[in-house]
């Protein structure tokens, strides 16, 4: 697939405009430090089914994610950022329980579908929180391998490099290391999720008109963390025996964004080969 020529809020080769200072993507040099060969993505796809997905873990009084317990059980408590909790007793908590039960069936295609009678914004909000928590935990397992020295730029293979801007604190896209970029990204996502005007948690409080646009931006940026892990750190993932968790989490993520058309296909290009292999078994 040809690389997109647009650049979000940034400058660089092939830049053709921006989107108000959001995170930028520009073509990376053909040879970048610590770049994994293309076979890394194929190796990740091959890991699907090599180890059974973990069984559901114990339930907490306050659920921090739909699939966190399903994917990880109680085996790991290390996260990159604090988990985002959804209060027990809220409608969003009930949606979490519904999705958790559906995930337990093992049918991820079914698990991402909008429950009958539910509001799409509410469903997207609940799942966005969940994916933040999943990626938060996944990245937390490999932070020792993702350093300023090993990853001086935020990239996803030899063709994709990401520059950071949030349009508020950092308006002009900056080139930074992967750990710094991901720190910026996850902090920014946290701020959006904690904003009650964007992600209302109380029944009866409407979602803002720009909610879906914000959610799409969050998910697009979270995808970049998956892409970086797969391209740059899949060997440590295998060493830690976390590839089944990573693959199941990413498959769940892709099914969800595909179901509701939440990420442009061009944005998924760094992992397109893996996506096709992951989803071909469920068509």
C-alpha positions as CSV (number, residue, x, y, z in Angstrom):
1,X,0.0,0.0,0.0
2,X,1.4,3.4,-0.9
3,X,2.3,5.6,2.0
4,X,-0.2,8.5,2.7
5,X,1.2,11.8,1.6
6,X,-0.7,13.9,4.2
7,X,0.8,15.2,7.4
8,X,-1.3,16.1,10.4
9,X,-0.4,19.4,11.7
10,X,3.3,19.0,10.8
11,X,5.9,19.5,8.2
12,X,8.1,17.2,6.4
13,X,8.5,15.3,3.1
14,X,5.1,14.9,1.5
15,X,3.3,17.2,3.9
16,X,0.0,18.4,2.4
17,X,-1.7,20.3,5.1
18,X,-2.7,19.7,8.8
19,X,-5.6,19.1,11.1
20,X,-5.2,21.8,13.7
21,X,-1.9,20.7,15.3
22,X,-2.6,17.1,16.1
23,X,0.0,14.4,16.2
24,X,1.9,14.4,12.9
25,X,3.0,11.5,10.7
26,X,5.8,12.0,8.2
27,X,7.8,9.5,6.1
28,X,10.7,8.2,8.1
29,X,14.1,7.6,6.6
30,X,14.5,4.2,4.9
31,X,17.1,3.2,7.6
32,X,16.0,4.2,11.1
33,X,17.6,3.0,14.4
34,X,16.4,-0.3,15.8
35,X,14.0,-0.9,12.9
36,X,12.6,-4.4,12.7
37,X,12.5,-6.2,9.4
38,X,9.1,-6.6,7.7
39,X,9.0,-10.2,8.9
40,X,8.3,-8.9,12.4
41,X,4.6,-8.3,11.5
42,X,4.4,-11.7,9.9
43,X,5.8,-13.3,13.0
44,X,3.2,-11.5,15.1
45,X,0.5,-12.9,12.9
46,X,1.9,-16.3,13.2
47,X,1.7,-16.1,17.0
48,X,-2.1,-16.0,16.8
49,X,-3.4,-19.3,18.1
50,X,0.1,-20.4,19.3
51,X,-1.0,-19.9,22.8
52,X,-4.6,-20.0,24.1
53,X,-6.0,-16.6,25.2
54,X,-6.0,-16.3,29.0
55,X,-9.2,-17.1,30.8
56,X,-11.2,-14.4,32.6
57,X,-9.7,-13.2,35.9
58,X,-11.4,-12.2,39.1
59,X,-13.8,-9.4,39.0
60,X,-13.1,-6.1,40.8
61,X,-15.7,-4.0,42.7
62,X,-14.7,-1.1,40.3
63,X,-14.1,-2.3,36.8
64,X,-11.1,-0.7,35.1
65,X,-11.7,-2.3,31.7
66,X,-13.9,-4.6,29.6
67,X,-11.1,-7.0,28.5
68,X,-8.5,-6.2,31.1
69,X,-9.7,-9.1,33.2
70,X,-10.5,-11.3,30.2
71,X,-7.1,-10.8,28.6
72,X,-4.8,-10.4,31.6
73,X,-6.6,-11.8,34.6
74,X,-4.8,-10.7,37.8
75,X,-1.3,-11.7,36.5
76,X,0.1,-8.2,36.0
77,X,-0.4,-5.0,37.8
78,X,2.2,-2.9,36.0
79,X,0.8,-0.1,33.9
80,X,2.4,2.9,32.2
81,X,-0.2,5.3,33.5
82,X,-2.9,4.9,36.2
83,X,-5.8,2.9,35.0
84,X,-9.0,4.7,34.2
85,X,-11.9,3.4,36.3
86,X,-15.6,3.4,35.5
87,X,-17.8,3.7,38.7
88,X,-19.8,0.6,39.7
89,X,-23.5,1.2,39.4
90,X,-23.3,3.6,36.4
91,X,-24.8,2.7,33.1
92,X,-21.4,2.6,31.6
93,X,-20.4,0.0,34.2
94,X,-23.4,-2.1,33.1
95,X,-22.2,-1.8,29.5
96,X,-18.7,-3.0,30.6
97,X,-20.3,-6.1,32.2
98,X,-22.2,-6.8,29.0
99,X,-19.1,-6.5,26.9
100,X,-17.1,-8.5,29.3
101,X,-19.6,-11.4,29.1
102,X,-19.6,-11.2,25.3
103,X,-15.8,-11.3,25.2
104,X,-15.9,-14.4,27.4
105,X,-17.6,-16.2,24.5
106,X,-14.4,-15.8,22.4
107,X,-16.3,-14.2,19.5
108,X,-14.6,-10.8,19.1
109,X,-16.7,-9.9,16.1
110,X,-19.8,-10.2,18.2
111,X,-18.2,-8.5,21.2
112,X,-17.7,-5.2,19.4
113,X,-21.3,-4.9,18.0
114,X,-23.5,-2.2,19.5
115,X,-25.9,-3.8,22.0
116,X,-29.5,-3.5,21.0
117,X,-31.1,-0.3,22.2
118,X,-27.8,1.3,23.3
119,X,-26.4,4.7,22.4
120,X,-23.5,4.6,20.0
121,X,-21.6,7.4,21.7
122,X,-21.9,5.6,25.0
123,X,-20.6,2.4,23.5
124,X,-17.7,4.1,21.9
125,X,-16.9,5.9,25.1
126,X,-16.8,2.7,27.2
127,X,-14.7,0.9,24.7
128,X,-12.3,3.8,24.3
129,X,-11.6,3.7,28.0
130,X,-11.1,0.0,27.8
131,X,-8.6,0.2,24.9
132,X,-6.7,2.9,26.8
133,X,-6.4,0.6,29.8
134,X,-5.3,-2.4,27.6
135,X,-2.6,-0.5,25.8
136,X,-1.6,1.1,29.0
137,X,-0.9,-2.3,30.5
138,X,0.7,-3.7,27.3
139,X,3.1,-0.9,27.0
140,X,3.8,-1.1,30.7
141,X,5.3,-4.5,30.2
142,X,8.0,-3.4,27.7
143,X,9.0,0.1,29.0
144,X,12.4,-1.3,30.0
145,X,13.0,-2.0,26.3
146,X,11.6,1.3,24.9
147,X,14.2,3.9,25.9
148,X,15.6,7.2,24.7
149,X,18.6,5.2,23.4
150,X,16.8,2.3,21.7
151,X,14.0,4.4,20.2
152,X,15.2,8.0,19.6
153,X,12.3,8.6,17.3
154,X,8.7,7.4,17.5
155,X,8.3,5.1,14.5
156,X,6.5,2.1,13.2
157,X,8.9,0.4,10.9
158,X,11.1,2.1,8.3
159,X,8.3,4.1,6.6
160,X,6.4,5.7,9.4
161,X,7.5,8.3,11.9
162,X,5.3,10.2,14.2
163,X,5.8,13.8,15.5
164,X,3.8,15.0,18.5
165,X,1.5,18.0,18.9
166,X,-1.7,18.4,20.9
167,X,-2.8,21.8,19.6
168,X,-2.7,23.3,23.0
169,X,0.5,22.9,25.0
170,X,2.5,21.8,21.9
171,X,1.1,23.4,18.8
172,X,3.9,22.8,16.3
173,X,4.7,19.1,15.8
174,X,8.0,18.1,17.5
175,X,10.2,15.1,16.8
176,X,10.8,13.2,20.0
177,X,11.8,9.7,21.2
178,X,9.2,7.0,21.4
179,X,9.0,6.9,25.2
180,X,8.5,10.7,25.3
181,X,5.9,10.6,22.5
182,X,4.0,7.8,24.2
183,X,4.1,9.7,27.5
184,X,2.7,12.8,25.7
185,X,0.1,10.6,24.0
186,X,-1.1,8.7,27.1
187,X,-1.2,11.8,29.2
188,X,-3.3,13.6,26.5
189,X,-5.7,10.6,26.3
190,X,-6.0,10.6,30.1
191,X,-7.0,14.3,30.0
192,X,-9.7,13.7,27.4
193,X,-11.1,10.7,29.3
194,X,-11.2,12.7,32.6
195,X,-13.0,15.6,31.0
196,X,-16.7,15.3,31.9
197,X,-17.7,17.6,29.1
198,X,-16.2,15.1,26.6
199,X,-16.8,11.8,28.4
200,X,-19.8,12.3,30.7
201,X,-20.2,9.5,33.2
202,X,-23.5,10.7,34.7
203,X,-26.8,9.4,33.3
204,X,-28.7,12.1,31.4
205,X,-25.6,14.2,30.6
206,X,-25.4,14.4,26.8
207,X,-22.3,13.8,24.8
208,X,-20.9,16.8,23.0
209,X,-21.4,17.2,19.3
210,X,-17.6,16.7,18.7
211,X,-17.4,13.6,20.8
212,X,-17.1,11.2,17.9
213,X,-14.3,13.3,16.3
214,X,-12.4,13.3,19.6
215,X,-12.9,9.5,20.1
216,X,-11.6,8.9,16.6
217,X,-8.5,11.0,17.3
218,X,-7.9,9.1,20.5
219,X,-8.2,5.7,18.8
220,X,-6.0,6.8,15.9
221,X,-3.3,7.8,18.3
222,X,-3.6,4.6,20.5
223,X,-3.1,2.6,17.3
224,X,0.3,4.1,17.0
225,X,1.4,2.5,20.3
226,X,0.3,-0.9,19.0
227,X,2.2,-0.2,15.7
228,X,5.4,0.8,17.6
229,X,5.3,-2.3,19.9
230,X,4.8,-4.6,16.9
231,X,7.5,-3.1,14.7
232,X,10.1,-2.2,17.3
233,X,9.6,-4.5,20.4
234,X,8.0,-7.8,19.3
235,X,11.1,-9.8,20.4
236,X,10.8,-8.6,24.0
237,X,7.0,-9.3,23.8
238,X,7.9,-12.9,22.9
239,X,10.5,-13.2,25.6
240,X,7.9,-12.1,28.2
241,X,5.4,-14.5,26.7
242,X,2.9,-11.7,26.1
243,X,2.4,-12.2,22.4
244,X,-1.0,-13.9,22.8
245,X,-2.2,-11.0,25.0
246,X,-0.9,-8.4,22.5
247,X,-2.5,-10.2,19.5
248,X,-5.8,-10.7,21.2
249,X,-6.0,-7.1,22.4
250,X,-5.0,-5.7,18.9
251,X,-7.5,-8.0,17.2
252,X,-10.3,-6.8,19.5
253,X,-9.2,-3.2,18.8
254,X,-9.2,-3.6,15.0
255,X,-12.6,-5.3,15.0
256,X,-14.0,-2.4,17.0
257,X,-12.6,0.4,14.8
258,X,-13.6,-1.5,11.7
259,X,-17.1,-2.1,12.9
260,X,-17.8,1.6,13.4
261,X,-15.3,3.0,10.8
262,X,-13.3,4.9,13.4
263,X,-9.9,5.0,11.9
264,X,-9.1,5.8,8.2
265,X,-7.6,2.8,6.4
266,X,-4.5,4.9,5.5
267,X,-3.7,5.3,9.2
268,X,-3.6,1.5,9.6
269,X,-1.0,1.0,6.9
270,X,1.9,0.3,9.2
271,X,0.2,-2.9,10.3
272,X,-2.0,-3.7,7.3
273,X,-0.3,-7.1,6.7
274,X,-1.0,-8.1,10.3
275,X,-4.5,-6.8,10.2
276,X,-5.4,-8.8,7.1
277,X,-4.0,-12.0,8.7
278,X,-5.7,-11.4,12.0
279,X,-9.1,-10.7,10.5
280,X,-9.1,-13.2,7.6
281,X,-9.9,-16.1,10.0
282,X,-13.1,-14.4,11.1
283,X,-14.6,-13.4,7.8
